[in-house]
């Protein structure tokens, strides 16, 4: 399933003619209409200043559109009761580009925070948090404080915190920007595994090599407008279908150009004998 113009009757997120501006400035996002189907995986790319971060903010409810409709799970975000917004926000995991870790909490407690706020006991999630930290290469940093970590380590803590609760939607803003290539691939596999469990994934990145690793649609922002490129497999299917249609058309033209007595029907043998 892919990001697309309106196709899914109830996608997890739907944008309908959305525009966004800050104050009285010009619109930085214009006439955005697309769906994020349930369980889909997509990349978001575009030049610096194209509006990627603003679009992500709209998806994780940190900003409101200037016009248009945004719905989550079939419900208009603008009309949701205030009391329902915290639960909706908890269903969305976010990997911030600037990490936003709590410096007075240990690595373990930063990652466990989304579970703690739901009322879960430490004994219920301690093993899961430790396993996740080991997966991102921080098993020996569980008691460390964020200021003592490198930028790449803080990035991995932020990713672990975003995915620990298996959110329904995961938004990641340049999640591999501060890690080496090997760890970037490891983190990408983590996102893929989470997607296989049903989480809808949106990864904003400038790393085109990362984009080529996964056969997923690419959402590209340019001058405030959004273009969606289907995954390679879908483009290949369309190309093969067009090629097959072209061959059929040529065969029809060739058949039509033959004298009536020389036309070969589909049920005749090669030599035309009865």
Protein Blocks (a to p, Z undefined) as FASTA:
>chain_A
ZZdddfbfbdfbdcehiacdehjbccfbghiacdddehiacddeddehilmmmmmmmmno
paccfbdcddeehiafklgcfklmmmmmmmpccddfklopafkbcfklmmmmmmmmnopa
fklmmmmmmmmmmmnopammmmpcfklpcfklmmmmmmmmmmmnopabdcdehkllmccf
klmmmmmmmmmmmmmnopacddddfblklmmmpccdddddeehiacddddfklmmmmmmm
mmmmmmmmmmmmmmmmpcfklpccfkbcfkopZZ
